[in-house]
């Protein structure tokens, strides 16, 4: 089963997202520091990442992942909808989802991310065989 890391400083939002994803194993982090710790422990296939958090924020986590050997699919989840913030986030993240979160859209983005990951892994295996 695929792990999904939910990173948001708001506990209600984390719980709401968990209820939208009953078919997945999830783990939670309440800030950037906890997210970085969880990345090393769980190696999630997808990270749902809030940008605006106290302390280390989502942008800090994105910078960490850029240098990390761990490369999950990152979907930024944010209420901030200004063009510059979105462009900056998408320079490092794979996708973005604006709050309020629509469950069907969230599940579709996660499914797409997992399928893309499986496809990349298949290509690697086929390259090794060839």
BAFI-3210 file (N, C-alpha, C; in Angstrom, 3 decimals, decimal comma, padded with zeros to 6 digits):
// residues 130
n [1|2|3|4|5|6|7|8|9|10|11|12|13|14|15|16|17|18|19|20|21|22|23|24|25|26|27|28|29|30|31|32|33|34|35|36|37|38|39|40|41|42|43|44|45|46|47|48|49|50|51|52|53|54|55|56|57|58|59|60|61|62|63|64|65|66|67|68|69|70|71|72|73|74|75|76|77|78|79|80|81|82|83|84|85|86|87|88|89|90|91|92|93|94|95|96|97|98|99|100|101|102|103|104|105|106|107|108|109|110|111|112|113|114|115|116|117|118|119|120|121|122|123|124|125|126|127|128|129|130]
n.u [000,843|000,440|002,077|000,940|001,921|000,653|000,878|000,259|-000,421|-002,818|-004,834|-007,494|-007,749|-005,871|-007,109|-009,510|-008,567|-007,515|-009,913|-010,887|-009,375|-009,622|-008,659|-005,933|-002,799|-001,925|000,173|000,923|002,061|002,711|004,124|006,928|009,369|008,538|007,594|009,928|011,253|009,390|009,585|011,986|011,410|009,058|009,047|007,128|004,946|003,498|003,301|001,271|001,216|001,009|001,572|001,784|002,881|003,755|007,163|009,377|008,245|006,093|007,586|010,191|010,262|009,991|012,426|014,182|013,501|014,353|017,069|017,227|017,558|015,180|012,304|009,343|006,091|004,933|002,204|001,075|-000,988|-003,014|-004,420|-003,664|-003,821|-002,460|-000,780|002,081|002,921|001,892|003,323|005,936|005,743|005,176|007,565|009,026|007,263|005,061|002,406|-000,573|-003,157|-005,945|-007,394|-010,850|-010,681|-011,589|-012,865|-012,985|-011,275|-008,865|-008,441|-008,207|-005,876|-003,988|-004,186|-003,304|-000,675|000,407|000,131|001,833|004,259|004,495|004,701|007,143|008,861|008,551|009,665|012,327|012,986|012,636|014,628|016,865|016,750|017,089]
n.v [-001,186|002,304|004,994|008,151|011,329|013,793|017,140|019,760|022,580|022,802|020,860|020,016|020,227|018,291|015,974|016,043|015,677|013,100|011,644|011,809|010,035|007,110|004,760|004,752|004,459|006,744|009,282|011,872|015,285|018,171|020,427|021,894|020,837|018,425|017,191|016,781|014,985|012,859|012,178|010,795|008,577|007,290|007,368|008,403|007,998|010,051|013,465|015,654|018,938|021,743|025,220|027,517|027,629|027,787|028,352|026,146|026,241|025,237|025,905|025,636|022,871|022,037|023,008|021,393|018,843|019,100|018,715|016,213|012,592|011,296|011,251|012,004|012,426|015,646|017,411|020,517|021,999|024,651|027,755|030,088|032,021|033,643|034,549|034,620|033,177|030,651|030,051|030,008|027,873|025,759|025,545|023,743|021,835|019,131|019,414|021,344|022,201|024,015|025,268|025,543|022,008|019,734|016,572|014,598|015,671|015,733|012,952|012,119|013,456|012,255|009,580|009,823|010,663|008,381|006,484|007,619|007,353|004,538|004,013|005,315|003,730|001,283|001,866|002,221|-000,390|-001,757|-000,512|-001,447|-004,142|-004,157]
n.w [000,000|-000,641|000,933|002,061|002,847|004,846|005,222|007,200|009,193|010,429|012,333|011,902|009,132|008,331|009,348|007,888|005,262|005,551|005,892|003,347|001,988|002,357|001,249|001,329|003,077|005,498|006,864|009,177|009,433|011,331|010,764|008,961|010,009|011,242|008,958|007,420|009,107|008,969|006,282|006,096|007,620|006,636|003,819|001,755|-001,104|-002,109|-001,228|000,454|000,708|002,677|002,219|003,893|006,997|010,474|011,565|009,926|006,697|003,918|001,641|002,594|002,967|000,322|-000,711|000,756|-000,256|-002,849|-002,719|-001,705|-001,661|-001,567|-003,413|-003,538|-005,063|-005,088|-004,002|-003,677|-001,323|-000,836|000,369|-000,625|-003,445|-005,218|-008,239|-008,343|-006,053|-006,660|-009,025|-007,981|-006,167|-007,934|-009,247|-007,839|-006,830|-007,873|-008,473|-007,811|-005,533|-004,782|-001,776|-000,872|-000,542|-003,002|-002,773|-004,902|-006,825|-005,414|-004,957|-007,633|-008,454|-006,777|-007,579|-010,228|-009,744|-008,479|-010,518|-012,459|-011,128|-010,965|-013,693|-014,322|-012,757|-014,049|-016,536|-015,768|-014,945|-017,375|-018,888|-017,537|-018,142|-020,872]
ca.u [000,000|001,218|001,970|000,762|002,254|-000,193|001,595|-000,546|-000,395|-004,175|-005,227|-008,791|-007,487|-005,231|-008,135|-010,433|-007,895|-007,483|-011,228|-011,073|-008,451|-009,657|-007,987|-004,488|-002,140|-001,480|000,854|000,715|003,068|002,060|004,962|008,018|010,328|007,933|007,511|011,262|011,457|008,515|010,081|013,023|010,842|007,993|009,263|005,829|004,912|002,907|003,264|000,296|002,003|000,543|002,689|001,863|002,918|004,754|008,478|009,686|006,997|006,090|008,700|011,381|010,194|010,288|013,888|014,800|013,269|015,144|018,414|017,088|017,411|013,770|011,615|007,908|005,285|004,476|001,028|000,908|-002,377|-002,928|-005,505|-003,047|-004,069|-001,846|-000,044|003,502|003,075|001,640|004,477|007,078|005,509|005,252|008,960|009,553|006,210|004,554|001,023|-001,125|-004,590|-006,379|-008,436|-011,254|-010,313|-012,660|-012,394|-012,787|-010,073|-007,725|-008,227|-007,748|-004,477|-003,177|-004,177|-002,425|000,701|000,833|000,283|003,058|005,382|004,579|005,174|008,588|009,560|008,530|010,660|013,654|013,164|012,818|015,948|017,861|016,674|017,569]
ca.v [000,000|003,528|005,993|009,553|012,222|014,989|018,163|020,965|022,974|022,740|019,468|019,744|020,007|016,971|014,956|016,092|015,039|011,653|011,049|011,783|009,051|005,893|003,646|004,919|004,612|008,125|009,738|013,314|016,170|019,448|021,538|021,485|019,983|017,090|016,634|016,304|013,763|011,806|011,764|009,792|007,399|006,622|007,430|008,409|008,102|011,366|014,408|016,733|019,922|023,115|026,163|028,489|027,015|028,440|027,702|025,703|026,184|024,356|026,238|025,012|021,437|021,901|023,174|020,183|017,738|019,332|018,200|014,913|011,420|010,914|012,047|011,742|013,350|016,668|018,206|021,632|022,325|025,975|028,711|031,240|031,839|034,646|033,929|034,462|032,076|029,403|029,814|029,640|026,519|024,788|025,368|022,583|020,836|018,486|019,806|022,243|022,077|025,134|025,045|024,301|020,803|018,909|015,196|013,892|016,224|015,252|011,530|012,007|013,891|011,220|008,418|010,175|010,669|006,994|005,849|008,141|006,737|003,152|004,062|005,623|002,552|000,280|002,278|001,934|-001,847|-002,129|-000,040|-002,338|-005,420|-003,965]
ca.w [000,000|-000,789|001,996|001,720|003,954|004,880|005,981|007,382|010,598|010,953|012,599|011,278|007,709|008,200|009,574|006,755|004,130|005,845|005,641|001,894|001,406|003,167|000,585|001,434|004,373|005,621|008,065|009,261|010,011|011,623|010,318|008,084|010,713|011,363|007,604|007,046|009,888|008,439|004,963|006,305|008,282|005,900|002,370|001,093|-002,555|-002,354|-000,105|000,348|001,449|002,868|002,091|004,989|008,323|011,327|011,546|008,566|005,945|002,766|000,750|003,178|002,675|-001,107|-000,880|001,302|-001,188|-004,070|-002,454|-001,051|-002,534|-001,506|-004,426|-003,663|-005,863|-004,143|-004,346|-002,746|-001,006|-000,258|000,173|-001,279|-004,870|-006,079|-009,339|-008,043|-005,099|-007,382|-009,905|-007,148|-005,651|-009,026|-009,658|-007,116|-006,607|-009,076|-008,738|-006,797|-005,295|-003,954|-000,772|-000,231|-001,277|-003,555|-002,612|-006,176|-007,466|-004,632|-005,262|-009,022|-008,511|-006,127|-008,470|-011,346|-009,235|-008,246|-011,830|-013,072|-010,421|-011,426|-015,072|-014,266|-012,234|-015,114|-017,537|-015,191|-015,011|-018,775|-019,297|-016,946|-018,851|-022,265]
c.u [000,885|000,973|001,778|001,046|001,422|000,484|000,750|-000,532|-001,774|-004,632|-006,549|-008,604|-006,840|-006,246|-009,124|-009,829|-007,830|-008,823|-011,529|-010,291|-008,453|-008,903|-006,460|-004,030|-001,633|-000,688|000,795|001,936|002,435|002,894|006,101|009,038|009,801|007,840|008,849|011,600|010,651|008,992|011,144|012,488|009,913|008,212|007,939|005,951|004,360|002,984|002,233|000,794|001,352|001,754|002,879|001,728|003,931|006,067|008,864|008,380|007,120|007,223|010,013|011,417|010,503|011,784|014,636|014,676|014,092|016,547|018,404|017,049|015,968|013,014|010,142|007,268|004,707|003,302|000,883|-000,578|-002,358|-004,187|-004,978|-003,185|-003,471|-000,880|001,426|003,753|002,887|002,815|005,681|006,930|005,699|006,651|009,565|008,521|005,747|003,159|000,574|-002,631|-004,986|-007,467|-009,614|-011,031|-011,568|-012,190|-012,116|-011,536|-008,829|-007,420|-007,712|-006,275|-003,549|-003,077|-003,245|-000,963|001,218|001,026|001,537|004,291|005,582|005,128|006,677|009,380|009,611|009,560|012,066|013,951|013,414|014,174|017,046|017,895|017,302|019,059]
c.v [001,244|004,487|007,373|010,354|013,487|016,006|019,437|021,297|022,905|021,286|019,100|019,464|018,647|015,850|014,893|015,396|013,524|010,991|010,973|010,647|007,731|004,718|003,711|004,912|006,050|008,306|011,253|014,024|017,541|020,659|020,993|020,575|018,552|016,416|016,048|015,033|012,594|011,311|010,682|008,501|006,609|006,530|007,369|008,503|009,471|012,185|015,477|017,828|021,291|024,040|027,015|027,798|027,780|027,659|027,360|025,526|025,241|024,638|025,659|023,516|021,189|022,044|021,945|019,026|017,878|018,730|016,769|013,769|010,900|011,830|011,681|012,742|014,358|017,437|019,272|021,883|023,652|026,795|029,960|031,055|032,933|033,974|033,683|033,309|030,732|029,072|029,355|028,216|025,483|024,659|024,131|021,479|020,274|018,957|020,733|022,038|023,204|024,698|025,932|023,102|020,061|017,457|014,465|014,377|015,739|013,794|011,340|012,404|012,854|009,982|008,647|010,128|009,248|006,268|006,328|007,520|005,295|003,092|004,342|004,423|001,437|000,613|001,976|000,443|-002,268|-001,672|-000,960|-003,683|-005,295|-003,856]
c.w [000,000|000,371|001,404|002,972|003,817|005,788|006,022|008,863|011,239|011,093|011,929|009,784|007,490|008,348|008,412|005,537|004,341|005,540|004,141|001,235|002,171|002,547|000,691|002,890|004,421|006,902|008,024|009,822|010,177|011,229|009,460|008,752|010,844|009,998|007,182|007,823|009,308|007,080|005,091|006,880|007,372|004,394|001,604|-000,419|-002,965|-001,068|-000,442|001,274|001,482|002,771|003,338|006,337|009,159|011,301|010,118|007,803|004,749|001,793|001,265|002,884|001,201|-001,377|-000,365|000,295|-002,469|-003,938|-001,915|-002,063|-002,553|-002,468|-004,559|-004,625|-004,867|-004,736|-003,274|-002,580|-000,257|-000,507|-000,527|-002,781|-005,750|-007,054|-009,000|-007,071|-005,801|-008,301|-009,099|-006,624|-006,748|-009,624|-009,010|-006,920|-007,947|-009,462|-007,623|-006,723|-004,346|-002,973|-001,117|-001,156|-001,731|-003,506|-003,927|-006,891|-006,733|-004,969|-006,690|-009,140|-007,872|-007,013|-009,659|-010,908|-009,038|-009,570|-012,547|-012,430|-010,868|-012,841|-015,112|-013,770|-013,276|-016,187|-017,033|-015,292|-016,447|-019,309|-018,762|-017,659|-020,236|-022,382]
res [x|x|x|x|x|x|x|x|x|x|x|x|x|x|x|x|x|x|x|x|x|x|x|x|x|x|x|x|x|x|x|x|x|x|x|x|x|x|x|x|x|x|x|x|x|x|x|x|x|x|x|x|x|x|x|x|x|x|x|x|x|x|x|x|x|x|x|x|x|x|x|x|x|x|x|x|x|x|x|x|x|x|x|x|x|x|x|x|x|x|x|x|x|x|x|x|x|x|x|x|x|x|x|x|x|x|x|x|x|x|x|x|x|x|x|x|x|x|x|x|x|x|x|x|x|x|x|x|x|x]
***
